[in-house]
Amino acid sequence: MLQEPETTARLAAAIASLHSEDAPNDVLPSELAVTHARAKLQQHLSSSGLGLEETLKHIREDLVPGFNASSRSPNYYGFITGGSTPAASLADNLVTAYDQNVQVHLPQETIATNLEDRALSMLCELLKLDPASWPHRTFTTGATTSNILGLACGREHAIAEASAVRIDVTASVGEIGIFEAMHRAGIDKMQILTTMAHSSLSKAASILGMGRASVKSVGLESTPHRFDMALLKKLLEQPGTASIVAISASEVNTGLFATSGLKEMTEIRRLCDMYGAWIHVDAAFGIMGRLLTSPEHSKIMEACEGLELADSITGDGHKLLNVPYDCGFFFSRHREIASRVFQNPNAAYLSGGGNPDNIMSPLNIGLENSRRLRALPVYASLTAYGSDGYREMLERQISLSRGIAEYVLDSEDFELLPKFEGEKKEALDTIYIIVLFKAKDEGLNKALVQKIKAKRKIYVSGTAWEGKPACRFAVSNWMTDVKRDLPLIKRILGEVVDEWKKET
Ligand SMILES: *Cc1c(COP(=O)(O)O)cnc(C)c1O
């Protein structure tokens, strides 16, 4: 066994070497390196074991060359991967070393649950949400899980609201199941009304027995990320229907926000209260927009206004918060709904002591029972950098994104998406951390993502927009440096175009 100080020193050294001043040269290993590494994976369990030193050597020398640089390179712009701050990286390794199970609140025995609660409360403060108004808060494995929690709470609430009208008592899905509860409530349909939702929302609807088909788009024809308020109202008022309204607070392809300010959020809140609907906000990466304070970000700040009127919010830790995978978070304003949905019933051995501090046992407010101390990297990173540190990280990321968007707008060869009629400045003002674009030449456009990736210096994701291939930068790494990264991006995009023109 390694001794603890030695482990910690080794970890610190290893992490420091990952975050060296020079960004790694290549964001992707060569195909050959990947093939080699794959061939070296152990094919079968060995009976005697290789031993610790041999195994570490095997991982470092054989396998790591086949990994991509998603967290280690600021030039990895695919999938909103985020990075991992040095404080979060070190803390994450300590989580393993101390292996706390954050399940039952036992304040006399460990501070693990207090630490988790502090981390969540600091996170609320970072995001300008009053911790006292968000008593149901927990860390999850990611935004997908947070969306499952949000829809589960929404389902419980919306059916109970309908039953209160009809039978004058609460029909709890958690207690009697979705079929019986809907029957008693006189409901024959559940719908999730949204605009350009992330695919994980449909997955959550499927897992929770509402079905993917219950997710309905109520976007405007011209700007599909925005709510058609008349249609929203019409669908909410249908008799025999229970509803959840899901707000995409920054859409994953374009970075655009579903709502535009406090006025619109207030109107959605009013409609939902009228029809007993629950508001869930999927703000996996958009929620960080609430940190912004400068006038150049006013469009984003407005779009983040009023999110505090929602019933529940999804956020991701492993994206813009820049803590390692797996980390998401979930906030809800309704503590009693949490226990109706997630309570472990009749498990006396799992009950905590009396808790005057008001901290609920995590196992009664989320999916898992046994859990990792996922809170520590968040706690460490928030403590180390504070709200100013996080704001400054995000400002650099937005600045790089706007630099890329400006280059695309000025270029003869590329086109910014969605198409924007108007002043360049107006277009740039809406850019958050995502830049969606295509090549004007359809031939180049089909091959664009592959050609960029083949250079292995920057990584982008491919997607589709209006039936055609499109390319997407998602800037999400704390190391982002506009002066260093923008020239590289321009050079690679320029080279890809030049080579294409020579080929054709
Ligand atoms: C990334 C993302 C998700 C899914 O998050 P995971 O952390 O991958 O589970 C959900 N919604 C939005 C808006 C996202 O950007």
The ligand as an SDF file (V2000), in Angstrom:
LIG
                    3D

 15 15  0  0  0  0  0  0  0  0999 V2000
  -24.6110   18.2640  -21.8130 C   0  0  0  0  0  0  0  0  0  0  0  0
  -26.0450   18.5470  -21.6370 C   0  0  0  0  0  0  0  0  0  0  0  0
  -26.9100   17.6020  -21.0660 C   0  0  0  0  0  0  0  0  0  0  0  0
  -26.4570   16.2170  -20.6980 C   0  0  0  0  0  0  0  0  0  0  0  0
  -25.4780   16.3180  -19.7330 O   0  0  0  0  0  0  0  0  0  0  0  0
  -24.5770   15.1100  -19.2370 P   0  0  0  0  0  0  0  0  0  0  0  0
  -23.7520   15.7680  -18.2100 O   0  0  0  0  0  0  0  0  0  0  0  0
  -23.8220   14.6630  -20.4400 O   0  0  0  0  0  0  0  0  0  0  0  0
  -25.4720   14.0650  -18.6960 O   0  0  0  0  0  0  0  0  0  0  0  0
  -28.2220   17.9710  -20.8670 C   0  0  0  0  0  0  0  0  0  0  0  0
  -28.6610   19.1820  -21.2330 N   0  0  0  0  0  0  0  0  0  0  0  0
  -27.8650   20.1080  -21.8010 C   0  0  0  0  0  0  0  0  0  0  0  0
  -28.4300   21.4350  -22.1860 C   0  0  0  0  0  0  0  0  0  0  0  0
  -26.5250   19.8200  -22.0190 C   0  0  0  0  0  0  0  0  0  0  0  0
  -25.7210   20.7410  -22.5710 O   0  0  0  0  0  0  0  0  0  0  0  0
  1  2  1  0
  2  3  1  0
  2 14  2  0
  3  4  1  0
  3 10  2  0
  4  5  1  0
  5  6  1  0
  6  7  2  0
  6  8  1  0
  6  9  1  0
 10 11  1  0
 11 12  2  0
 12 13  1  0
 12 14  1  0
 14 15  1  0
M  END
$$$$
